[in-house]
Amino acid sequence: MAAVTEQSKFGHIIWPVVAWIVALVFFFPIFWMVFTSFKTDADAVKPEFLFRFTPTLENYTNMTQNYDYWRFAINSVITSTFATLFALVVGVPAAYAMAFNPSRHTKDVLLWMLSTKMLPAAAVLYPMTFLTKNFLGIYDTHFLIILVLCLINLPIVVWMLFTYFKEIPKEIIEAAQMDGVSTWGEIKDILIPLAWGGMASTALLCFIFCWNEAYWTVRLTTTEAATLSKLIEGNRAPEGLFFGRLSAVSTAAVGPIIVLGWFCQKQLVQGLTFGAVK
């Protein structure tokens, strides 16, 4: 009994220590990025100024005055928000149909949708650029970026919503159908209130994926619809990387999404862990 008690006490001590170590390992790159953002470009690459240096806001001032940070940030907000909304508008009915009216091909459709995430983006970059520039005329527009972000995240949205909807007892939907409720009424008055937690976590994840998307937003934009990913990519020159400015821009880009995740962590964990049915 004494040995079991000692093991229990040891576990109460060691596991929190391990958790803190893992958390610090994951947090250190973010800390170092913020730390470096207060150095000049020259100090950022000098070993003697690794820890001891004179902090400066020069990089942030330069970012807002010379790089038009707010225009890029507004573009990121617009494209991420509307791409998430459109993904939900399409994903909710699709997941509802497959969850409550499945066919023998439902699993095949779900697997096919997920398989599209395995497609190398570089393989379709040229035809996508060629079509949007020469035929459709929508290159470097908000519409194009919103459409692309919506489509690349739609499989994840449908899969997550399908999982949450499957946890809702089918008898509730059947009872509503017997009472003459329309399909739209089932979704609006029954499904959405019951699956609100799952839908919120799905929307949050989709928004984060849209915000963090760099490959398509960098290659399908120049100025008009350029997002923060394009601004980060712009801090590169033939002379090399400007680490001070790059760290400041990166901090300003990831800061809003980190704050959003921090405030919504309870809803996110609840939705991902327990689904939508309480």
C-alpha positions, -999 to +999 in steps of 0.1 A: +000+000+000+029+024+008+045+016-025+012+024-044+010+057-024+045+067-033+039+059-070+007+080-069+026+109-054+054+105-080+028+106-108+012+137-094+046+154-095+062+141-127+032+144-151+026+181-145+064+186-150+063+167-183+032+187-194+050+220-186+081+209-205+060+199-236+041+232-234+073+252-232+088+233-262+058+242-283+056+278-270+093+286-275+092+293-313+064+318-307+083+334-278+115+336-299+096+352-328+081+379-306+115+383-289+132+388-322+106+413-334+120+439-310+155+436-325+168+455-355+176+435-386+213+439-379+210+428-342+188+398-351+216+380-369+245+389-345+253+362-319+264+389-294+229+403-294+212+370-289+198+379-255+213+413-246+201+441-270+182+474-270+145+468-277+130+488-305+096+493-320+112+502-354+100+470-370+063+475-360+064+512-370+079+503-404+053+476-408+023+499-403+037+529-421+056+515-450+040+480-456+003+490-452-003+462-426-039+470-420-049+465-457-034+430-456-050+423-422-084+434-435-080+412-465-072+382-442-103+389-421-126+392-452-114+361-470-112+339-439-147+350-426-165+346-459-147+314-468-158+299-434-194+311-438-197+297-474-181+264-462-207+261-435-236+270-459-225+242-482-213+218-455-243+218-432-269+205-458-243+181-472-235+166-438-272+166-429-281+146-460-253+120-454-260+117-417-298+113-418-305+101-453-274+079-461-272+059-493-249+030-501-225+054-517-222+078-487-190+063-473-175+064-508-184+101-512-169+109-478-137+091-487-135+108-521-139+142-505-112+135-480-089+122-508-090+156-524-069+168-495-041+145-507-038+163-540-005+181-543-013+218-546+016+224-569+001+200-594-029+223-601-012+257-596-004+263-633-039+255-646-055+274-617-034+305-625-039+302-662-077+299-660-082+326-634-059+351-653-067+345-690-103+331-690-122+340-659-105+373-651-107+368-613-070+366-605-060+386-574-096+391-563-113+385-530-138+362-548-111+339-560-094+336-526-127+330-508-137+304-533-103+286-531-102+287-493-138+274-491-132+245-514-099+233-498-115+233-463-149+220-473-139+183-469-128+189-433-160+208-426-183+181-440-164+154-422-166+171-388-202+181-392-211+146-403-195+132-371-214+156-349-248+151-367-244+113-364-244+117-326-279+133-327-306+106-323-323+100-356-356+096-338-357+134-332-355+141-369-381+114-376-405+129-351-401+163-367-408+148-401-440+131-388-451+165-375-447+179-410-416+200-404-398+209-437-362+200-444-352+236-438-371+236-406-353+205-394-320+221-400-329+255-386-350+246-356-336+212-346-302+204-360-285+237-356-295+242-319-285+206-310-252+207-329-243+243-321-212+233-301-199+211-329-207+237-355-189+264-335-157+243-332-159+234-369-162+271-378-133+280-356-110+254-371-121+263-406-114+300-399-079+291-385-071+270-416-082+298-439-062+324-419-031+302-420-033+293-456-002+306-474+004+286-506-027+297-525-030+332-510+006+340-520+004+326-555-030+338-565-026+374-554-004+403-560-018+435-544-056+438-543-066+406-524-032+399-508-034+386-472-010+386-443+008+356-458+017+377-488+030+404-465+052+379-447+065+365-480+073+400-490+100+404-464+124+384-485+150+399-508+180+387-528+202+399-499+184+374-476+157+375-450+151+406-428+146+387-396+136+416-374+109+428-398+099+393-406+094+384-369+074+416-364+051+409-394+048+372-383+039+382-348+012+406-361-001+379-383-004+350-358-013+373-328-050+377-337-055+340-343-037+330-311-059+354-291-090+340-308-080+304-300-072+314-264-107+329-258-125+301-276-105+272-263-133+260-240-158+258-269-131+243-292-122+215-267-158+209-259-168+205-295-138+184-305-140+161-274-177+156-267-194+165-300-226+184-301-250+164-279-247+172-243 
